[in-house]
Amino acid sequence: MNIDLTEPTTNVISLTDARVKYRNNYCRHRPLIVSEELNTVECEDCGALLNPVAMLIRLAHEESMWKRNFDQMKELREELKNRQRCKCDHCGNMTNIRPRRK
């Protein structure tokens, strides 16, 4: 049996097609197509024309959420870093805590 790999098969669907087909009339409008020439924003999945201002607001909210999460993770990292040091009873200097050996 010889399989010709040079010609694309037509019975294969893309992931984008599958996502749109099985959404049950609900689209989150995640992949966006932005046209600078027409000043439009279109959903890549369902093809709906979206309000550009509403999409800017959504992106601003998401960016704010990512910034808050980043700042929180940075604080937690610093807190953990500070927990890895203690004051030595013998010399009074701050030293790293060694992990226990089992």
N, C-alpha and C positions, 0 to 999 in steps of 0.2 A: 504494500500500500504506500503510495507516494503522496505526500502532503505538500502542496505548493504554498510556501510561506511568503512569496513575493506579493500576492494579492491579498488585500485586507478582507477579512470575513465580514459579511453583512448581518449576521445573526448575533453579533455581540453588541450589548448595550453599554453605554458608559455609566460611570457611577452617578454623574449628574442626572442622567435620564432616570435612573432608578430612584434617586432621592425625590425627584419631582413626582414620579408616578405613584409612590407609596406614602404620600404625606397626608392623605385624607383631608384635602382642602385647607391645609394649614401650612403656611410658609413663613419661616422666620426671617427671610430676606437677608441671609448672611453673605453669600458671594455677590458683590455688587459690580456693576459695569458703569463707570463714570465717563460720560462724554463731555469733554471740555468744549468741543465745537458747538454742541446743541444745548449745553448746560443742563443735562438731564442725568438722572441716576436710575438705573434699571436693575431689577433683581435677575441674576443669572439663572436661578432655578426656575422661577415661574414666569419671568418676563414682564412683571408688573412695573409700571413707571412709578417711581417713588418721589416723595417730596424731598428735594435736596436739603432744605433747612432741617427737616425732621431727622434725616440721616446724619447731619452734622451734630445735632443735639445728642443722638444716640451714641455717636462715636466719642463725643466729649464726655458723656456719662461713663462709658466703658473705660476711657483713658483715666478718668478720675478714680475709678474703682481699681485699676491696675496700679496707679500711683499710691493709693492708700495701702493696698496689699504689699507693694514693694517696701514702703516705709515701715509697715508693721513687721515684715520679715527682717528688715535691717535692724530694727530695735531688738527683736528676738535673738538675732545673731550676736549683737553686742552683749546682751544679757547672758547668753550662753558662754560667750568668750570670757566675761567677767567671772563666771562661776568656775572656770577652769584654773583660777589662780587663788591662792590664799596667802595669808601672812605667816611667815615662818616663826615659830615660837623661839627658836634658838637665836637667829640673827636679826629678826624683825623685818626682813625684806620680803617682797612679794615673789612667790615662786609658783611655777606651774604644778598642778596636781597630776601625779602619775596615775594612770589607770591601774587597778588592782590586777595582779597576776593570779591566775587560777591554778 
